[in-house]
Amino acid sequence: MAEPVRLPARRAGPGGLSTHPARLRSWAVPIADRTARIASEVFAPAVLVAALMLVTGWHAGEQPGVSRWWGLPGALFAAGLPLAYVLRGVRQGRLSSHHIPEREHRRVPLLFGLASVAAGLVALVLLGAPRDILALLAAGGAGLIVFTVVTHWWKMSIHAGVAAGTVATLTAISGPLALIGVPLVLLACWARVRLSAHTPAQVVAGAVVGALIAGTVFPALR
């Protein structure tokens, strides 16, 4: 009789986990995907814009007689209302996700966001908001115009644009120390490529455009 074929034993790694390459790959893929999904939510445009508005408003409040809470209405117009519009579209079935993965579905939400920012800018000018908040709204509006135009032909990454723009804005406010946020921008870009939401070219273009607009328009108007 032929002797039975014996398969090579798989060595157990720390904690009893197999170190077989195929098994390791099966563990690594879900971890990378989960990390990318979490990063996409944490660095979602609405989250970053709202946080940036609050930080900018708090910084503006260092001036005598200026409230530290001007960032709240800024966040409402720049992030809250646009996000509410998108979530309503998801509930109604017009949009597949709050990230709007389909390029052709992005135009109307972007236009709504632009209208919301414009309305907020007018309202906050009339209410006497500090220049930093007004400059940030104007920079956001400029970015929305560029992304809306480009999105007609190409799905440039808004995640990357807002992440890079956030770091550029914080650098204008706080100085070079804010550049420690650059690795987080890279993480956001990696996450969008990892999830096949964008190509590398789309995230690079989005990051460059976002950084350029925030790094020029915001400092010029504040």
GIURWO-V527512 format. One record per run of one state. SS is the DSSP state (H for helix, E for strand, L for the rest). FROM is the first residue (numbers start at 1). TO is the last residue. If there is no record, write none. Layout:
BEGIN
[[SS | FROM | TO] [SS | FROM | TO]]
END
This chain:
BEGIN
[[L | 1 | 11] [E | 12 | 12] [L | 13 | 13] [H | 14 | 16] [L | 17 | 17] [E | 18 | 18] [L | 19 | 20] [H | 21 | 42] [L | 43 | 44] [H | 45 | 60] [L | 61 | 69] [H | 70 | 91] [L | 92 | 102] [H | 103 | 127] [L | 128 | 130] [H | 131 | 151] [L | 152 | 157] [H | 158 | 174] [L | 175 | 175] [H | 176 | 194] [L | 195 | 199] [H | 200 | 221] [L | 222 | 222]]
END
